[in-house]
Amino acid sequence: MEQLVSEQAARIERGELGIDEDVALHREIAQASGNDVLASLVSVLRQSHRYHLIVTSARSIMGSGLVVDHQASITAISLRNPDDARTTMDDHLRGLTQDCHRYVSR
């Protein structure tokens, strides 16, 4: 997971979106959760290239720190702290929702 976050950060620094790394990271996190429903949901959502292109682009345009969000989640997971992992992912998803609303409303 750390490698994916590092690769995503490098792509973003080069002006890219880091979509492939984002997709892979979310799949790894979902699998690591042990929650089959979550893993299936992430898999279905991430099968649509258009979905992750729109979401990642909207977050980038709105100036969100994807890598910062992801690093916080990875840190909580690596520390085996499920409460912090859940909180950081909840914050990440709320930020995503807010960014999408702001993007559509502009």
Secondary structure, DSSP 8 states (H G I E B T S, - for coil): -HHHHHHHHHHHHTT---HHHHHHHHHHHHHHHT-HHHHHHHHHHTT-HHHHHHHHHHHHHTT--HHHHHHHHHHHHHTT-HHHHHHHHHHHHHHHHHHHHHHHH-
